[in-house]
């Protein structure tokens, strides 16, 4: 490390964690090439012992996923490629930004060195974003799996929880859990007006928690059980009991 002050700070931080960490920091600062070679050798031996078979199983799938995303990028543009990675990744064309829906807030620039996207079959449905100063940002996204459901965006989960956070909508929702009902049937069951029931049903439908189908002259509302189940086991058991 060229900067003596930075080297001293590194030693100080390592010493605070213990004598072994301090000794390793000293070796790293005095002979970084040897330390790097040792770490590389350790990782290569771990790969042979623990990861080689797993990598053989998944590398073709990961390569195919990367090719599909690259093809989408070429044929349909960045927004389509990002959308195929995860509903939580959106391209803001107006501000030329990639917005990733995570609970933690943060931002980084990638105009000079670019951005690396890496598929994974082990982390689904998690989306991992890693960045450190001086390094290219990396986004690890879940590779597509046949038959698996796409992760639900955070804003949709919030919309669904908000839709159920009302006593009248919860009553209607629990009634629909017993079977399809028309607006009139729901209004009669809870002594509400048709317009009032319609307003609450519109909120539930916009959140994707109920759907409609026509039965002869009437429109019936029914519960989307799979969407509700994804909100949590405790919630659906409370609704159905």
N, C-alpha and C positions, 0 to 999 in steps of 0.2 A: 504494500500500500504506500503510495508516494507521499501522502500527506501525513506528517508525524502526529499532528493533532488528532486526525481521524483514527490513526493506528492506536494512539493512547486511549481514545474513547472506546474503541473496539475491545481492547484488553480490559478496560474497566468494566464494561458491560458483561463480558465473559466471566471475569473474576467474581462478579456479584452472583453468578449462578452456580459457582462451585469450582474446586481446584481442577477437576478433569476438563471442564469447559475452558478454564483459563489456559491449561496446557495445550489444548487443541488450538485455541486462538493464537498462541505463540507459534506453534508449528505452521499454521496457515499464513501468518504474517512473515515469518522468516523463510519459509520454503513452500510457497503456494503450489508450485508445479508438482512436487512430490505428494502433497495432500490431495490435489485434484486427481492424480493418477491412482491413489489409493481408493478414493471415493468411487471413481469410475470402475475400478476392478471389483469393488464390493457390489456395485449395481449390476455389473455383468454376471457375476456369480449368482446373485439373487435371481436374475432373469433366467438363467439356466436351470436353477433348482426349483423355482416357484412359479414363474410366469410363462415359460416357453410354451407349455401345452395350451394354456388359456389363450395366449396370443395366436397360436395356430388355429384355434377354433373361431376366433372373432375377426381376424385380419381381413378375410375376404368380404365379410359383411360390412366392415368399416370402410374398406376401399370402395365398395359398391355405393354406399351411402354418400361418400364424398364425391363420387362421380355424378350421382343424381343431383346433388346440390350445385355442383359446378355447371351442369347442363342447364339447370333452372336459371342460374345466374346469367349464362350466355343468352339463352332463348327468351327469358321473360323478365330479367332485371333483378336488381338487388332486393326489392321488396318481396318478390316471390320466393327467392332463395332463403331469405331470413324467415319468412312465414312458415316455410316447410321445416325449418329447424325446430321452432317452438312458437306457439301462440304468444308467448311472453316476449318475443323479439320483434320489434316493429321499426320500420324505416320511416323517419320523419323527413320527407322529401323537401318540405319547405325550408327547414333549418339545416338540412343535410346532416342529420344525426341518426344514429342507431340508438333506440331507446329499449332498454331491457327491464322488464317488470320484475323488480326484486324488492324485498322489504327494506333493505339497506339503501341509502342514498349515496350517490357518488358519480363522478364523471372523470373522463380522461380523454386526451387527444390521441388520434392515431393517423393523422394526416401525413406524417413523414415516413414512418416505418410500416404503416399498414396494420392490419388486424388479422389474427390467426383464429380460425374456427376448427375445432377438433371434435369429431364424433366419438361417442362412448356408448357401450352397451351395458355398462355396469352401474351407471348413475341415475337411470331413469326413475322419476321424472325430473330430476334436479338439473338446473342450469347453472354452471359454475363460471364465474367471471374472475379472472386473475390479472392484476396489473401492479407493477412496481416501477418506480422512476427509472428511466433508462432502458426498460425492457418493453418489447412489443406486447400489447394487450392480447390475452387469449380468452376465447369463449369456448367452453366445453359443453356441447349440447347432446341430448339423448338421440342416438341413432334410431331410425324408424324400425318398429317391430310390428310384423303382421298381426292384426287383430287387437293391438293395444290401443287404449283410448288416449287421445291427446290430452296433455295437461290443461287444466282449466285456468284461464288468466285470473290474476288476483282481483281485478276490478269486477269480474263476473261473480266471483265468490262473495265479494263485498255486497254486490247488488242482490244476490240471493239471500244473504243473511239479513240485509235491510228489509227485503220483501217479507220475511217471516217475523220481523221485529214489530209486529202490530197485532193486537189481540183479535181483531176482526178477521184479518187475513189468515191468522193461525187457525181460527175456527173453521173458516172455509176450507183451508188446506186439509185439516183433519177429516172433514166431511168427505172431501174428494178422495182421501185415502181409502174410504170404504167402497168407492165405486164412482163412475161418471155421473155428473149431475148437470142440469141446465141452470141458467141464471135464475129462472123462476123458482125452481126447486130449492136452490140455496137461499133465496130471499125468504121463502116460506119457512124453511127450517130454522132460520135465525131471526125472523121478524125484521127483515131489512127491506129497503126499497130496491127495485131492480137496478136503477142507476148507481146506487151505492155499491151493490154487489159487483156490477160491471167495472167500476173504478178499481176495486181491489183485485179483481181477476186480471185486469189489464196489467197491474204491477207484477203479479205472479207470472203471467205469461211472458212479459218482457224479460223477466229474470230467467226464463227457460224452465220454470218449475212445473207449469201446467201446459197442456196442449188441448186443442179442440178437434172435434170431428162431428160431422153431421149425421144425425139419425132421423131419417124421414124429414119432417118439417122443422126439427129442433136441432140446435147446436149444443152439444154436451162438452163439458170441461172434464178433463181427467188429469190425475196426478202423474208426473213424470218421475217414476220411482227411482230410475237409475241416476238421474240428476240429483235427487234428494239424497240418495245413499252416499254419493260422493262427498256430501257435506259432513258426513260422520255417522258412525254406528249409533252413538248415543242419541243423536237428533232423530234419526228415523225410528228408533225404538220408542222414543217419547211420542212421536206423531202417531204411530200405528197402534199403540196400546190403548 
